[in-house]
Amino acid sequence: MKTPELKKQIIDRINETNSEQLLADIYRWLELTGEKDKPAYIFTEEENKELDSIAKDVEAGKYLTKDKADKEIKKWLGK
């Protein structure tokens, strides 16, 4: 995929999402790269597939908030 096409697809996905957390994560990742044209890390194809899957889960509401996760952990630990 050529750069202009990829940019358009990324922008379209960002415009479609209502997930504040996803947008914040994308923004933080972009800030971490430092240089605008130099990525901080190049993901493998497998990592990209996993990230796509995670993004779909988040958009579908399939995630735990920090509070819910803390409660689940306490349950598992018997506390």
C-alpha positions as CSV (number, residue, x, y, z in Angstrom):
1,M,0.0,0.0,0.0
2,K,1.3,3.4,-0.9
3,T,1.8,6.1,1.7
4,P,-1.1,8.4,0.6
5,E,-3.5,5.4,0.6
6,L,-2.3,4.3,4.0
7,K,-2.7,7.9,5.4
8,K,-6.3,8.1,4.1
9,Q,-7.2,4.7,5.6
10,I,-5.7,5.7,9.0
11,I,-7.4,9.1,9.0
12,D,-10.7,7.4,8.0
13,R,-10.4,4.9,10.9
14,I,-9.6,7.7,13.4
15,N,-12.6,9.7,12.2
16,E,-14.9,6.7,12.6
17,T,-13.9,5.8,16.1
18,N,-15.6,7.1,19.2
19,S,-13.1,5.6,21.6
20,E,-11.5,8.3,23.6
21,Q,-9.0,5.7,25.0
22,L,-8.0,4.5,21.5
23,L,-7.5,8.1,20.3
24,A,-5.4,8.9,23.4
25,D,-3.3,5.8,22.8
26,I,-2.7,6.8,19.2
27,Y,-1.8,10.3,20.2
28,R,0.7,9.1,22.9
29,W,2.3,6.7,20.4
30,L,2.7,9.5,17.9
31,E,4.2,11.7,20.5
32,L,6.7,9.0,21.5
33,T,8.0,8.7,18.0
34,G,9.7,12.1,18.4
35,E,10.6,12.7,14.8
36,K,7.6,13.1,12.5
37,D,9.0,10.9,9.7
38,K,10.9,8.3,11.8
39,P,8.8,5.6,13.7
40,A,9.9,4.7,17.2
41,Y,9.3,1.0,16.4
42,I,8.3,-1.0,13.3
43,F,5.7,-3.6,14.1
44,T,5.8,-7.0,12.5
45,E,2.9,-8.3,10.5
46,E,1.8,-10.5,13.4
47,E,1.9,-7.6,15.8
48,N,-0.1,-5.5,13.4
49,K,-2.8,-8.2,13.2
50,E,-2.9,-8.4,17.0
51,L,-3.2,-4.6,17.3
52,D,-6.1,-4.6,14.7
53,S,-7.8,-7.3,16.8
54,I,-7.4,-5.3,20.0
55,A,-8.7,-2.1,18.4
56,K,-11.8,-4.0,17.2
57,D,-12.3,-5.3,20.7
58,V,-12.0,-1.9,22.2
59,E,-14.4,-0.4,19.7
60,A,-16.9,-3.2,20.5
61,G,-16.6,-2.5,24.2
62,K,-14.7,-5.7,25.0
63,Y,-12.3,-4.4,27.6
64,L,-12.0,-3.9,31.3
65,T,-11.7,-0.5,33.0
66,K,-8.9,-0.2,35.5
67,D,-11.4,-0.4,38.4
68,K,-13.0,-3.6,37.0
69,A,-9.6,-5.1,36.3
70,D,-8.5,-4.4,39.9
71,K,-11.6,-6.0,41.2
72,E,-11.1,-9.1,39.1
73,I,-7.5,-9.4,40.2
74,K,-8.5,-9.2,43.9
75,K,-11.1,-11.9,43.2
76,W,-8.4,-14.1,41.6
77,L,-6.0,-13.6,44.5
78,G,-8.7,-14.2,47.0
79,K,-8.4,-10.8,48.7
